[in-house]
Amino acid sequence: MFKIMEKYKELHPQSGKWAERALNIMQGNLFKLALLNRGVDIMGAQGGFLSIAHSSEDIEKSLEAFEGALDDLQQEDII
């Protein structure tokens, strides 16, 4: 899918910001899904939430999920 978007940008350079924004949105959505696959819901379009209700263990698990999600996306050549 991302190779298709890259090819589209190459063939239609006038699409510029539109194609770049579409690619960023798709990557962001796939990152959220990769986190969900690892048990972390960042709740929201971007970023996430952290509160005093989260324990040190919660934070550690979230960091591990974050790193794992990035690895997953890199292995799939998405990022």
Sequence and secondary structure as in RCSB ss.txt:
>XXXX:A:sequence
MFKIMEKYKELHPQSGKWAERALNIMQGNLFKLALLNRGVDIMGAQGGFLSIAHSSEDIEKSLEAFEGALDDLQQ
EDII
>XXXX:A:secstr
 HHHHHHHHHH GGGHHHHHHHHHHHHHHHHHHHHHHTT    SSSS    TTS HHHHHHHHHHHHHHHHHHHH
TT  
